[in-house]
Amino acid sequence: IQNDLSATERVHTDRFAEDTSLVIQSCHSPLRELEVLHDWLLEQFRVRPDLHPDEIIVLTPDMETYAPLIEAVFRNPESEAHRIAYTIADTAGSPEELEYRDTFFKMLELCSSRFPAGAVLQFCESAPVQRRFGFTQTELDALRLWIQRLNIRWGYNAATKSELGLPAEEANTWERGLHRLLLGYFIPNDRMDSDAAPPLFADLEPAPYMRGDNVALLERFAICLQTLENLSRNLRNVHRLGDWSTILHDAITGLLDDPDGRLGSHVRRALDDLHDYAAVTATEIPLNAVVDFLRNRLRRKTAGHGFMNGAVTFCEMLPMRSIPFRIIAHVGMHESGFPATERPAAFDLIARSPRPGDRLRRNEDRLLFLENLLSCREVLYFSYCGQSIRTGRPRAPSILIEELVELEQSLHGTPGELRRLPYFFEHRMHPFHPDYYTSGHRLYSYSHSNCVQVAEPPSTLSTPSTPSSLSNRSPGTGVRQPSTRSDSKVSE
């Protein structure tokens, strides 16, 4: 097809049946598309030992829908032997990166507030903070119980209340609660409902039921609170941009865990940009201006992020990305997915009477499709939701796929229905269907757990008792005995 488009020569058709350079997969849902793609990529690594992940690109016209599904399928494979290195471009980041970013802004909001008890606990429950201080769910429950018993409400100490124009009282503050917890360890106070007066030390009542194994938790929680208070004092003042960068760098180092430096890379890069702008102005900036800058910086979707960094690249179908790859795969190529459907306004004269030079989205998508076709070096892969997940009825692919098939048929003289072509694969709704593990079948899967499930005889499965209301009805048809083939392929 590439040779014909470049007007050079036509390829002989004597080995057309053995050619695997074009693949079209029909699935029931976007999730099944990615499950099928994962198995297919494992097969490509097996038959092409010299193939590397960075020689594969996967394009989709709808990254918003497919990004979380990519994470679900590729992030947690069934075994390490099936793990494929991948990266998702054109997104704000992985779920872990987004959680780190949200926790960063929660930290700034918390340190700009009155330290309410609920907000502090919610901050400690976030994954980066839990990892940084080693909080377990049991320990977080214990912290919540302490806060309720000691009646901690808000304010780090009396000075915090005084700065808000309120009486400088220690009651219901975090500092007073921590002092009571420490006293409870040194001065045991195990009274239940006794009428005896509790022991006092410097007008403080020791917290009851403090045991020796609670000291480590109390120490970590006190360090967390002290770090938040130190940051809060810095955030109340205005600073130069370089100082803001240093303060916030120290804050995320002390409060948020980032073991490999990947989760907080965007945040640190934004803080580095803040430091670079310090050379432009020496003006002292308030916190709200810094937060606005960081939010806008981190909200921006960078097209180059995650693109071609040594792994299989998942990205949106955008122009000017026609870099040669050995394998170019497309997912989400439904009839309504690509090319994009335009809904022009009534006053849009370009849509009503286009002129030469006007931009038309559908024509641009066609050009993008052609660029991808010419950039592919070995295998061109397409998948789409070609079967209804409710009724099983066939659905049409993108009109561009149909035109590509018509072009192929005209070149090789192989007219026929799409579903009867050798490079078309119609997949089952579920990955544990027996066809995937039947010897000689075109479909295959690398899932060992699904293979074991299929190979298990139906007689070993428990059968629920028949309701009395249905006992007089004739039984339904039995379950077909699946093949016991268990030689699912294993990647190298």
N, C-alpha and C positions, 0 to 999 in steps of 0.2 A: 504493500500500500504506500509506504514512504517513497519507494522508487517510482511508482506511478505518479504520485503527486509532484515529485521533482522532475518529471518528464524525462527520465533517463532510460529505464528499462523495466520490463515486467518480469516477475519471478515465475519460474516454471512451476507447474501445479502437481508434479508427479509425487511430491512428498507432502502435499497439503494436509493429509490426514494425520501426519506425525507432528505437524507444527503446533507449538504451544505458546506462540508469541502473543496471542490474543485470547483473553479469558473474560467471560461475562457470567456473573453469578446472580441468581435470582433468589431473594430471601423474603422472609415474612415480616421482618422488623429491623430497625437500625441496629439493635443489639445483636441480632443474628448475623447481620452483615459483618460486624466486627469480630464475632466469634469465628465465622467462616474465614475471614481475612487472616486471623491469627493462625489457624490451622494451615492455611495456604502458604503463609510466609514460612512456617516451620518446614513445610515440604520443599520450598524453594531453597532454603539453607541446606537441606539434605541432598538435593540433586545438584546443587551448585556449591561445592565446598569452598570456592574462592569468593563467594558473595559475602559482602560486609553490610551491616545495617545502614551505614551512611550512603549506600548506593541505592537506597529505596526511598521513595517519597510517596505519601498517601495524601491525596487532595480531596476536599469535600466542599460543596457550596454552602453547607450549613454547619459551621463549626460550633455554634451555640448548642445545637442538639447533640452533636457527636462527641464533643470534648469530654463530658462526664462518662459517656459510655466507653470511650477509649481508655480512660483511667480504670473503669471497672473491669475491663477485659485484660488489658496489658499489664496492669500494675501488680496484680496478684495471680500469677499463673499457677497451674496445678502443681508444678514442680520447678526447681531451679533449672533443670535441663530445658524447659520450655520458655524460659524468660528471654524476651526480646528487648534489647535496649531501644528506647523510643523517647521522643520529645514532642511536645505540642507547641507549635508556634501560633502566633496571632491570637493569643489569649492573655488574660491578665495574670495567669499563673495557675499552678496546680492547686487542688483544695488545701493542701498543707501550707502552700505559700500564701493563699488568701487568708487562711486562719491566722498565720503569723502577722500579716498586715493588719487585719482587724484587731488583733490583740495589741499591736503597737499603738493604734489610735485609741483603743480603750484605756490603755495606760496613760496617755496624755489627757484624756477626758477625766479619768479618775483623779489624777494629780492636780487637776484644775477645779475639783469639786470639794465637797466637805467630808470626803471619805465615808460615805454611808456604808453601813455594814453589808447590805445586799450587794452593792457594787464591788466591794473588796472581795467578797466570797466568789462572785462571778468571775472576777479577774483571776483569782487563784485556780478556778476550775478550768481555765483555758489550757489547751495542750502545751504551748510553749512554756507557760509558767509552771505547770505540773512537772514537766521534765526538768526544768531548771532547778527546782527546789525538792524534787522527788516526792511530791504529794501524791499519795494514793487516794482512791475513793473512800476508803475507810477513814483515813486521816482527815479528809475534807468533811466527812460527816461528823467527826469528833470536833473539828473547828467550829462547825455550825452549832453544835450543842453547847460548846463553851460560850460562844457569843450570845446565845439565847439565855443561858443561865446567869451570865454576868451582866446582862442587860446593856450590852454595848450597842450604841445607836449610830453616832457619827462624831467626827472631829478627832484629829490625832491626839491633841492635848488641849489644855486650857488656853494656850497662846493662839491656837487655831480659832477658837470661839471669840477671843478678844479681837482678832483681826477683822472679824465679821461684825463687830460692834455689839457683841453679846457679852454677858457676864463671864469672866474668866473662871469657869468652874470645871473641875476635873470629872464631874459625874458623867457617866455614860460615854467616856472617850476611850479610844484604843489604848492610850498610854496607861490609864488607870486599870483597864482590864488586863494588860500584860503584867503590871505589877502584882495584881491579885493572883494571877496564875503562877508567877514565880514564888510568891509567898506560900501558895498552896503546896508547892513542892518542898520548901524548907520548913514550913510550919504546917504539919498535917491537920486538916480540918475535915474529919469524916463524919460529922454530925448529920443525921437524917432529919427527923422532925423533933429533935430534942428542944426542950424549953430552955436549956442552958444558953447563956450568952456566948456568942462565937468569940474566939480569940482575936484580938486586934493588934496590929503593929503599925505605928505611925498613922493611926486612924484608917487603916486598911484591913478589910476582912479577907483572910486567905481564901482562895477558891477551893471548894470541896472536891474530893475524889481525884486529886492530882497524884499520879503514880510515877515511879521512876522511868517507866517506858514512854511517858509522855514528854519527857524533857527534850529529846531530840526533835520531836515535832514542834514543840514550843520555840526552840532555838531557831529552826528554819523559818517559821512563821514570823518571828520577831525580826529576823534579818530582812525578810521580804517587806514588812511594814516600814522598817527604818529606811530601806532603800527608796521606797515610794515617798516617804516624807522628805528625804533629801532632794529627790527630784522635784517634789512639789514646791519646795522653797526656791529652787532655781527657776521654775516656770513662772513664779510670781513677778519676776523682774524682767526687764528688757535687756537684750544682749546683742552683740554683733553677730553676723551670720556665721563667722568662723567659730565663735563660742557656742552658738546654738548647735552646730554640727558636732562639736566635742561633747557637749552635755548629753545630747540624744544618743550618740554612739555609746557613751558610758552607760546610759540607762538601759539600752537593749542588751548590752553585754551582761549587766548585773541582774536583769529581770527575765529575759527571754532566752530560751535555749535554742540553739541552732547548731546541731552537732557537726554537720559537714559544710556549713556556710552557704548552703543552697537556698534554704527557706527564706532567709532574710536578705538575700543578695539584692533584691530590688530596693528594699528600704535603705540598706547601706549605700547603694549607688545614688539614691536620691539625697541622702545626707552628704555624700561626697560632692554632689552638684551644688548643694547649699554652701559647702566650704569654698568651692571654686568661685561662687558669686561674691565671696567676701573681698576678693581683689577689686571688685567694681565699686563697692561702697563700704564706708566705715560707719554707716548710720546704725544706731541701735534699733532693733526690730522687736515688736511685741510677739507673744506666742501665737495669737490668732492668725497673724499674717504668715508665720512659719507653717502652721498647720494647713492653711489654705494652699500654700505652695506645694507641700508634700502630698496632699490629697490629689491635687491636679496632676502632679508628676507621676504618682503611682496609679492613677486611674487611666492614664494614657496607654493605649494599646500599641506597643512597638512591633512593627512588622518584622523586624529582624530577630526578635527574641526567640530563641529555641529553634532557629532555622539552620540546618546543616551543621550540627555540632557533634558528629560522630555516632549518631543513632538514626533509627528510622524516623523520618520527619513527617509529622501530621500537620497540615496547614490548610488554609483556605485557598480556594481557586482564585488567584489574583493575577493580573497581567504582569508581564515582565519577569516571570519566574520560570521561564522556559530553559532551565539549566538541564543539560543531559543527565539522565539517570538510567541505570540498568533496568530498573523496574519502576514504573509509574502506575500507581493504583488510584482508583477513584471510588469513593463510597458516597451514597446518597444521590445517585444519578437517576432519580425518579422522573416521571413525566412532568410533574409540577415543580421539581427541584432545580432543574437546569435544562435550558437557559432560564434566567429569571423572568418571571411574569411581571410585566409593567402595567401599572394602573394610572395612566396619565390623567392629569386634571383636565377639566373641560376647556380651560383657556390655554392649554399647552399646544402651541402651534407646531412645535417640532414633531410631536407625535401625530398630529393631524396631517401635516404636509411637510415631511422631512426634506431637507436639501443636502446637497453634497457637503460633507464636513461636519454635519450634525452628529452628536453622539447618541447612539442607540444601544441600549444595554444588551439586547438580545444579539445584536451583531457583534458586540465586543465579546460576549460569552462564546459565540461561534469561533471567533478568532483565537480565543484562549484555548478552546478545545483543539483547534488545529495546531497550535503551538505545542501543546502537550503531546499530541500524536507524533509530531516530527522530532520531539526531544527524546522520546523513548528509544532505548538502545536494545533491549532484549524482550521484555514482556510488558504489554499494555493490559491493565486489569480494570474491570468495571464491576460494580455491584449496585443493586438497587432493590427496593421493596417491590418485588414483582408478583407477590401473592398476598392476598388479603389475609390478615391474621385472624379474622372472624369467620369468613366464608371460604377461604382458600381459592377464591377466583383469581385468575391471572390479572395483573396490572401491567400497563405499558411502561417501558423504560423511557428515558429521555429521547426526544426526537433526534438528537445528534447520534445516539447509539444506533437507532434504527437506520439513519442515513449511512453510518459507518458500515453496518452490516450489508446494506444494499450495495455499497461501493465494493466491498469484499466479494460479494456474490457476482457482481458484474465482471470483476477481474478474474475470478477463478471458475466461473461458470458453475456455481453450486447453488442454484436457487432452491428455496425451501423455507419452511416455517422456522422462526428463530429458535424455538425450543427443540428442534431436531438437529441443530448444527453441532458439530463436534466440540466447539469451544464454549458452548452454553451449558451451564450447570444449574439445575433447579433443586434447591435445597429443601430440607424438611423443616418443619416448624420448630422441632426440639433437637438439641444436640445429642440426645441419647437415643435417637431413632436407630433401629437395627441396621438400616441400609449403610450407615457409616462404618459398621464393623463386619460387613459381609464380604467375604473374599470374592474378588472379581468385580465388585461394584465400583462405579465411577466416583462415588462420594467416599470420603474418608475423614477421620478425626484422630487427633493425638491425645484425646482425653482418656486416661486409663480408668478413672472412676466411672465414667459413663460406659466404657466397654465392659467393666465388671458388672455394672447394673444390667446391661443388656444381656450378658451371658448368663446371668442368674436365672435358673428355671422358674417359670411362673408358679410351679407347685409349692415352692418354698415361701411364697408371699402369703401373708395372712389375709383371709377373706372375711369381710365384715358380715355379721348375721343379717339375714333378710328381714326387713320390717314385716310385721304381721299383716299390714295392709297390702303387701305385695307378694305374700307367700303363695297365693293361688294363681299368680301370673306365670306364663311360660318363661323359662330362662332365656337369657340373651345368648348371643354367639360367644364362643370362647375366645380366649386370647391366643393369637398365633404364636407358636414356639419360635423365638428368635434364634438366629445363628449363634453358636457358641464360640465363634471366632474371637480370639483375644489378642491377635498379633497387631495391636495398634502401633503405628509407626512411632519411633523414638528419634528425636533429633540428635545430631551428633554433638 
